[in-house]
Amino acid sequence: MARVVLENIVKRFGKVVAVDHVSLDVRDGEFMVLLGPSGCGKTTTLRIIAGLEFPDEGRVLIDGKDVTDLEPRDRDVAMVFQNYALYPHMKVFDNIAFPLMIKRKSLGLTKEEIKKKVLEVARLLKIEDLLDRKPGQLSGGQQQRVALARTLIRTPKVWLMDEPLSNLDALLRLEMRAELKRLQKELGITTIYVTHDQAEALSMADRIAVMNKGRIIQVGTPDEIYLKPKHVFVGKFIGAPPMNIIECRIARIEDKYVLECPGFTRTFPGQPRNIREGMRVLLGIRPEFVEVYKEPKPDAIKAKILVTEPQGSEIILNVDINPEGEETLLKVKTKQGPRYEIGEIVYLAPDWTKVAVFDKATGSSLI
């Protein structure tokens, strides 16, 4: 397999900077996910790795070799597209065999050897009974498996995937997430996967590179990205519902820094970095890291329920934590149990070991 390194990649389309000085090191055999909203540069980055686009600045290295100026066929990578790009007039067998057939002479393969390889990869993806059908006779999930088989038959060094599950229905996406992860680990192929779906990223990746406006904001494991966001964009983009963000002010009481927030004051959590009295900050609290009580508790935040959103075994409460002042909204996710009524007063106890604090001016983490 292969290590993939991007060194200070820049790609412009006219005056638009699509990829802005991106550097990334993808380890041998790793499942790396490029995650971000539409237009953030993740697909362009993937196409630069594939050789479908060429950077204006920077280098692409695969297995230590500079491939920046090489054509796609010379990079030993395989790409799965969002629309699968199957040949509609060919049977499944011929779609899978195609990458080997066009290079049969240079690879020194006989037709029998190609047939054997097609059957092997078809068995791996559980589509051996579809080989005589054409793509138009297949479901979306079956077409996706054929597209995967066509890339795998070449045993590429690097597997590139551009939102390959986005055309599938919700249940099939869940099934294929687990299938793709299993397949990647079984084969050990270095994989770079593009998606805007944070659930896909968190469930599949070894590491995630979160992108926004052409730049990589943070790279880390799913737990690091979720629990220790380094920028307010990461905190807000990851999570369902997303992280609550409350604007607060840093104050100093005796020898301690405190957060003065709408509806409550709290000692600054964790070890502060580069803070000062009067500084405006953003307090991040994930909805699932808050306990809800019907009765007052020491240091709990008083809140008024505005909306309830039942979610089966859980319920999301939309609350105002500043009922005596300017409305300040939070979402809280808790287990179904007590009945909650609109207008009811409850008391919230965040897990202060799991909150985030960001500089309002820069968005960077302060703890």
N, C-alpha and C positions, 0 to 999 in steps of 0.2 A: 504494500500500500504506500501512502505518501503523506508527507507533511506539506501543507500549503501556507505560504507566507505572502502577505501583501505589505509592501513597503511604501507608505506615503502616497497612496493612489489618489489621483485627481482626474475627474472626468467632467468636461463642460459640454453643454449643448447650447451654442450661442452664448448668451449672457447668463444662462442658468448653470450653476455649479451643482451637478447631480451627485457627485461623489467628492467630498471635501477632505483631502489629506487623511485617507483611511489606512490604518495599519492594523494588521490582524495576523495572529499566528495560530493556525489550525493544526493540532497535533495528529500524528500518524494514527489512523483508526478511530478518530474522534467523530462524534455526531455534533456538529456545530450548527446552531440555528441563527440566522439573521432575522431579527424581529423588529418591526416598526410599522408605522402607519403608511398608507398609500403615499407615494411620492417621496419617501425618505431616502431613496438611493439603494435599497437592498437588492432589487432585481438587476439594476445596472452593475452593481458590484459583482453579482453572480455571473453576469454576461461577460464581464472583464476577465474573470477567472476562466470562463469557458473559451475565451478567444473570439466571442461574437461581437465584442466591443474592444477597442484599444484605448488605454489610458492616455491622457495628455501629459501626465507626470507620474512618476513612481514605477515600481517593478512588481511583477508577479513571479514567484518562485514555486515550483512543484518538485518536491524531492531534491531540493538544493539547486535545481537547474532553472536559470532565467528563461521563462517562456513568454515574456511580455510581448514579443513581436511575432510569436509563432501562430500559425493558423490552428483552428480547433482540432483538426485531424492529427496534428503533431503533438498534442498535449496529453494524450491518453486520459481524457476525461469523458464522462457520459452525462447527458443532461435530460431530465424528465421535465416536460413543460406542463403548464396548467391545462392546456387543451389536448394533451397526450400526443398530438401530431402523428396519428396512425394513418397508414395508406389505405383509404377506403376500398380500393379495388383489389387489394391483396387479402388472402386468408391470414388468419392469425399466425400460422406456421411461417409464412413468407415474411410477415412483418417482423417477427422475432429474428428470423435468419438473415434479414437484409444487411445488417452491418457486417456480417461475415461473408456474405455472397459477393459484395462489391470489392472485397479485399481478398477473395479466395486464393487467387494466384500468388499474391505477395505474402500471404500467410501460409501458403503451402497446404491448404486444407482440401480434402476431397468432399464430395457431396454427402457421403455417408458419415464422415466426421462431423460435418455441420448438422446433419440430422440428429446425431447423437447428442450434440451440445444443446440443440433446441429442446429435445425431450428432457434433458437434465434440468434445464432452467424452468421449463414448463412444470415439471414435477415439484420443483422447489416452491413455485408460486401457486401451485394447485390449479393449473389451467390446462392440464394435458387433454381434457375432454373438449376443449374449445378450439383446438388447432385447425379444424376444418371449417370454422365459421369465419365470416367477415366482420369487421368492426361494427358495422351497422346493426348486426344481430346480437350485440353484447350490451349488457348493462354498464352503467358508469363505473362501477367497481371492477368489473371484468376488464373493461378497456384500460383502466389504470394499471391493473396487474400485467396486461400485455405490454404497456409502455415500459413498465419496470423490467420486464423480462428482456425486452429489446436492448435496454442499456446494460443489463447484467451479463448478457451473453458474451460481451467483449472482455469481461473481467477488467474493468477500468481501474486505474489507480485512484481516481477521485469520482465520486458520485455527486452530481449537482441537481437539486430539485427546486423548481420554482412553483410554489403553492400547488403541489400535485393533488391535494385533497379538497381543494376549494369547490370543485364542481359536484362533490358527492353530498348526499343527504346526511343529516346529523348523526344517525345511528351508524351508517356505513363509515363515516369519518372516524368515529370512535374505534370501530373494529380495525380500520386500516392503520390508525396510529400505532396500535399495539403490534400489528403485523409488520409494519415498516421498521419499528424499533428492534423487533426480534430478528428480522432479516439482516439489518445492518450489523448487529452484534454478532450474529452467526457468521457472516462473511468477513467482518472486520474491515470494510471499505471506508476510507476517509470520506465523510459525507458533509456537505454544506447545503442547508435546507432553508429556503426563504418562506416566511409566512408573516401575515399581520395578525394571526390568531394566537393570543398569548397562552391559551389552554394547550394548543399543540406544542408550543415552545416549551412550556413548563413540563409537559408530560413526556416529551421525546428527547430533549437535548441533554448532552453531557455538559455543554456550556452554551450560553446565549450571548450574542452580541446585539445589544439594543441600539437601534439607529434612529436618528431624527435629523431632518434637514441636511442630509448628505454626510453626517458625521456619526461615528460610533460613540455613544454616550457612556456605556458601561459594558464590560465583558465579565461574565462570572457564571458559576453554576446556577441552576434554577433556584436553589435555596438562597444563595448570595443575592441574586437579583431581586428575589421576593422579600427577603427579610432585611437586607442591608442596601437599599437603593442609594447610589451615590449622587443622584440628581433628582429633583422634584419631578422631572418628566418621567423617569423610570418608575417612581412611586405611583404616579397617577395612571400610567399606561398599563401597568401590570396589576391584575387583581380584578375580581368580579364580585361585588361592585368594586370600583377603584378606591384607592386610598383617599380618605377624607383629608382635606387640606384646610387648616385654620390659620388665618393671619394673626400673629401675636407680636408682642414687644418684649425685648429683654429689659428687665429691671434688676436692681441690686438691693437686696435687703440684708443689712449687716454685712457679712462676708460671703453671702451666697447670691448667685445669679438665679433669677426666677423668670418664668414665662407668664406674662400678663395677657390672657386670652379673653375673648368675649365669654362672659359667664363664669369664669374661674381663673385662679392663679395657682401655679404649680412650680415647685423647685425644678430647675433645669435638669432634665434626665441625662444620665451618662456623663462622660468626660467632655466638657465643651472645648471647641477649638476656634480660635480667632473670633471670639464674640466680645461685644462691648455693650455698656449700658445705653439704652435707647435704640438699639439695633432692631430693625423689623425682620422677623423670621416667619417661616411657614412650618407649622406643626403638622406632621403626617400621622394619622391614626387609621390603621386598617379596620374595616367594619367587623371582622371576625375576632379581633383582639380586644373586645369590649364586653364586660359582664353587665347585665341589666338587672336591676333590683326594683322591686315595688316600694320598698321602704328606704328611708334615708340611711346612708352608710358613711363612715368617716372618709373624708376626702373625695367622695363621689360627686359627680357633676349632675346637677339638677337639669332635667330636660323635659320637654313637652312633646308628646307624640302627635305628628301631623298626618302621616300616612302609614298604613301597614301593607306589606307585600308578601303574602304567603308563598312559600317555595317548597311545599311538600313537608319534609322533615324539619325545615328551617323557616324562619320568617325574617324579613328585612324591615326594620323600623326606620322611618324617616322622622328625625326629631329636630327640635330647635333647642340648642343648649344655652340660649340666652333669652329665655321667655320674658324677662323683665326689660329687655333692651332691644337693640337692632337684631333682627332675625339672623341666626347663624345655624345653618343646616348641617346635619351629620346623618350618615347612613350607618346602621348597626345591624349586624347579622347575628342572630341568636337561634337556639333550638326552639322548636314548637313546645309549648307547655302551658304556661299561664296565658290567659286571654288578655290581649292588649287592646285598648280602646283609643280611638282618635280623641285627642284632648287630654288624655291621661298624663299625669306627672310620673316620671320614672327617674331612676338614679343610675348613672353610668360610671363604671370603674374600668378605665383602660388599663391594659397591661403596659406599664410605663417602661418595661425592659424591651418592648418591641415597637416603640414609637420612633419616628424619624423627625429630625429638625433640619430645615434647609434655610440657607441665606436667601432672603426674598430678592436681593439684587442680582445674584448670580445663579440661583437654583441649586448650588452645590451643598452637599451634606455638611453639617456642622458637628456631627457626633460619629 
